[in-house]
Amino acid sequence: GSFNWTISADRYNFENALFLSEPAVAARYESEFERIWEQAK
């Protein structure tokens, strides 16, 4: 996700972040991001 690390953003915006510690799960998210990124070009 994207998270703007400011007090204002934390209190007033709809920010999100996802922290992963399992490499296999992170790789799946990365793969999906790359797929979507390529389609957007």
HUJOCOR-V270649 format. One record per residue. N is the residue number from 1. RES is the residue in one small letter. PSI is psi in radians with two decimals (* if undefined). NEAR is the number of other C-alpha atoms within 8 Angstrom. Layout:
n | res | psi | near
N | RES | PSI | NEAR
N | RES | PSI | NEAR
This chain:
n | res | psi | near
1 | g | -3.13 | 5
2 | s | 2.42 | 6
3 | f | 2.16 | 7
4 | n | 1.93 | 7
5 | w | 1.05 | 6
6 | t | 2.73 | 6
7 | i | -0.76 | 6
8 | s | -0.82 | 7
9 | a | -0.72 | 11
10 | d | -0.64 | 11
11 | r | -0.56 | 6
12 | y | -0.21 | 6
13 | n | 2.90 | 7
14 | f | 1.35 | 6
15 | e | 2.76 | 9
16 | n | 2.69 | 7
17 | a | 2.61 | 7
18 | l | 2.11 | 5
19 | f | 2.15 | 4
20 | l | 2.46 | 7
21 | s | -0.11 | 5
22 | e | 1.96 | 6
23 | p | -0.65 | 7
24 | a | -0.67 | 6
25 | v | -0.76 | 8
26 | a | -0.68 | 10
27 | a | -0.64 | 8
28 | r | -0.76 | 8
29 | y | -0.73 | 8
30 | e | -0.75 | 8
31 | s | -0.76 | 8
32 | e | -0.71 | 8
33 | f | -0.82 | 8
34 | e | -0.69 | 8
35 | r | -0.83 | 8
36 | i | -0.71 | 8
37 | w | -0.75 | 8
38 | e | -0.65 | 7
39 | q | -0.53 | 6
40 | a | -0.26 | 5
41 | k | * | 4
